[in-house]
Amino acid sequence: MLPPQSHVNISFFQPPAFLMIGIPGLEAFHGWISIPFSSMYTVTLTGNYLILLAVRRTPSLHQPMYYFLSMLALTDVGLTLSTLPTTLAALWFDHQLIDFNTCLVQMFFLHSFSMVESSVLLAMSFDRFVAISNPLCYAAVLTNNVIIRIGMAIVGRATLCLLPVLFLIKRLNFCPGNNSLSHSFCFHADVMRRACADITINIRYGLFVVLSTGAIDSLLIILSYALILHTVMGLASPRERVRALNTCVSHILAVFVFFIPAITMSMIHRFGKHLPHIAHALIAYVYLVVPPVLNPIIYSVKSKPIRKAMFSVLKGKARG
């Protein structure tokens, strides 16, 4: 007869690996589906890398607005690299297994970069508010040291919020044979629901993180634009109003591109359990893949200085 401690060890189970389904129901078409995914990943990495090079090599872009844009581009690269290896491995080579601990690492970076993106968009809204409400003090308020501190605070906030998630997952007991994930990457809500244990604390902490980060960020962004509109409406010239608002268009589009899929996915995970698995998978891909693709396109189209600098980089004429 086994001693009590051995019995406890046997009753606690964590799968050595998870099985990533990819896109449920469309496994036969993964080869074709990999084409648009590969194209989007290529556009994301190329576009954001060009933005980083353009800002670095163009002295006229060494301003707070473009430093924050560089943060956004770097975050989009990180978010893309978090999902790219397992997604393309599943679509190209039908490689569906991911080690348990590797899964947790991917989950940490995936959610961290997502939270960082939300925070960077908030910082960019603050940048636009200062630039429009008090342009004479713009450079004095957003100095390089302030921008560095904001960046460090953003990274620290994401790290501190998401480290507990790893320990909350590690404590769970999983059922043998219940290791199939609904995506080709490790998503917190997806992983924790594979456990055969009480996940109430995981759900509550996940909700706390969402409300204390994404929800607060979105509300503060709305408040920033309410103050911006109040300032713009006080301008005497209609031309000045249009010019001031035009500097915000790219950021507004980036906010919509990120937060609409994020809110939709959060609602579906909590209230759309009756929906087919493919609906959950597709909205997750839209949330994680589409914003990094569209952000460099939005800024290259709407921002003439960025567009000009990117073309200079492509032509090899940009100078440090």
N, C-alpha and C positions, 0 to 999 in steps of 0.2 A: 504493500500500500504506500502511495506517494506521500511525502510530508506535505504539510499545508503550504509551505512556500513554493514548492514545485507545482502544486495545483494552481496557485495564483499565476505563476509564469505561463502555464499552459493555457489558462483561460484568457489571457491577454494576447491579442493577435493584431499585428500590423502587417499588411501585405508587403512583400519585398519589392513589388512594383505595381504600378497602375497601368491599365489598358486604355489607351486614348482612341476613341472611336473615330475622331475626325468630324465629319459632317454626317450625322445619323441618317440612314436611309439613302444616302447618295454615295455609298462606298464604291459602287461600280463606276462612278464618274470622277473619281478622285484625280485621275490623270488629266482630264480636261479642266477640272476645277483648279488644278495647280497652276494653270497658265495665268488666269487673272490674279491669283495670289502672288505668283512670282513677279508679275508686272507691277503690282502695287508695292511690294517690298522694294523692288528696284527703284521706283519713283520716290519712295519715302527716303531711302538711304541717300540717293543721289541729290534730291532736292534739299534735304536738310543739311547735307554736307556742303553743298554749294552756299547755303546761307551762312554757315559757320565760317567758310573761307572768305566769303564776301565781306562780312563784318570784320574779320581779323585783318584783311589786307587793304581795307579802304579806310583811311584816316577820318574821312568825313562822317563815317558811320560809328565812330567811337563816341556814342552818346547813350544815355540810359535806356532810351526806347529800344535801341538795337542790341544792347547788352541783354535786355530781357528777352528779346526775340531769339538771341543765341541760346539762352537758357531753355526756351521752348523747343528749339530745334534739337538741342542735345537731349532733352527729355524724350522727344519723339523717336530719336535714334535708339535710346535705351529701351523704350517701350517696344519698339519693333524687334530689336534683338532678343527681347525676352520671349517672344512668341515664335519668331522665325524658325529656329532650329527644329523644334518638335512639330510645328505645322507642316513645314516642307518635307520633313522626314516621313510624316504620316501620309501626305498626299503623293509624294514622289516614289517612295520606297516601301510603302505600307508598313513602316516601322512604327509600331503602336505602343511599345512598352517604355515606361519611364520609371527609373528607380524611385523608391519612396522618398528618400532624403533629397534627391535631385528635384523631385516634384515640389517639395516644400521650398527649396531655394528659388525655383522658378516662380512659384506663387508669391514669394516675398518680393522679388524684383518686379514682377508684373504689377502687383498692387501698389508698390512703392512709387514706381514711375507714373502710374495713373494718378496717385495722390499728389505727386510733385507737379504734374501738369495742371491740376486744378489750382494749386497754390501759385504757380507761375502766372496763370491767367488772372488771378486776383492781383498779383503784384503789377501786372501790366495795366490793369484798370486803375490802380493807384497812380501809376506813372502818367496815364492819360489825364487823370484828374488834376495832378500837380501841374502838368504842362499847360492845361487849358485855364485853370483857375488862377494860377500865379506863375505865368511864364518867366517873369524876371528873376524869380527865386528857384527856377527849375533845376539848374545846374548846381546851385548851392544846397538844395535839399537832397537830391539824388546824386550824391558823390560816389566815387568808386568804392570807398569804404562802406558806405551804406548799402550799395548794391551787393557787395560781397557778403555782408552780414545778413541781408535778406535771403541770399542764396543758401547760406549755411543754415539759417533758421528753417527754410523750406525742407532741406534734406534731413535735418535733425528731427523735424516734426514727423515726417513720413517714417523714418526709422523707428522712433520711439512708439508711434502708434501701431506699427505692424509687427514689431518683434514679438509681442505677446501672442499674436495669432499663431506663430510657429509652435509655441509651447502648448497652446490650447488644442492644436491639432495632434501634437505628439502624445497627449494624454489620453486620446480617444482609443477605444477598442473597436476594431473593424471586424466585419464578418468575412470569413473565408469565402472566396468566390464572388464577392461583391466589390470588385475593383475596377469596373468599367466607368470611365469618365465620359461626359457628354461633349467634350471639346478635345482639340488636339493640343491643349495646354492645361496647366493646373490652375483652376479657379477656386477660390476659397469656398464659395457656396456649393460648388460641385463636389469638392473633396470631402467636406465635413458631412455631407448627406450620405456618404458611403459608409459611415460609422454605424455600428450596432450599439450605440450608447446614447446617453442623454446629451444632446447638443444645445441645450437651452442657453448655456453660458456663451457658447460660440456665436449663436444667433444674436444674443443681446449685445455682446461686445462688437460684433460686426455692424450692428445697427448703430451703436454708439459711435464707431469710427466714421461711418457714413454721415451721420448727423453732425458730428463735431468737425468734420473736414469739408466734404463736398457740399453739404447743405449750407453750412456757414459761409463757405467761399462764394457760393452762388448768390446768397443774400447780400453779402458785402459788395459783390460786383454790381448787383442791381442798385444798391445804395450809391455806389460810386457814380453810376451813370445818371441817377436821379440828380445828384449834385452837379454833374457835368452839364446836364440839360438846363438846370437852374442857372448856371453860370453863362451858358451859351445864349439863353433867352435874354440875358441882360446886356448882350452886345448890341450896339446901336446899328451896325451895318449888317444887312442880310448876307452880304458876301463874306463877312467875317464869321458869321454863324455857320455858313456852309463849309468854309475852309476849316473851322475848328472841328466840326462834326466829321469831316472827311478823313481827319487823322485817326478817327476811332473805328472806321468801317472794317478794316482788316481784323482788328481785335474783336469786334462784335461778332463777325462771322466765325472766328476761331472759337469763341465762347459757345455759340450755338452748335457748331460741329462737334464739340466735346460734350457739352452738358445734356443735350437732347438724347443721344444714345445712352449716356450714363444713367439718366433718370429713367428712361424706358427699360433698360436692363434691370435696374434695381426694382422697379415695379413688377416686372415679369417674374423675377426670382421670388418675390414675396407673395404676389397675388395671382400669378399665372401658372400655377403648378399643373392645371388641367390642360395647358397648351402642349402641342407635340414637341418632342425633344429638338426637332430641327429649328423650331422658332427660337428656343433658348440659344441654340448654337449660332444661328445667323445674327441675332442681335448682339451676341458677345463678340463676334468677328467684326461687326460694324463698329462697335464701341472701341475695340483695340486696334483695328487696322486702318479704318477710314480717316480718323482725325490726323494721324501722322502723314497720310498721303496728301490730304487737302491743305494742311497748314502752309507748306512751302509754296503751293500753287496760289493760295489766296494772297499771301504776302508778295509774291513775285508779280502778280497781276495788279494788285491794288496799290503797291508802294513803288513809286518810280525810282527812288534812290536804291532800294534793294534790287529791283529789276536791272537797273543800270550796272550795279556792282556785280551781280551774278553774270551778266553778259561779259563784263570785263574779265572775270575769273575764267570763263569759258574760252575767251580769246587769248588768255595768257597775258593780259595787259594790266591787271591789278597790281598795285605796288604797296608794300607795307609802309 
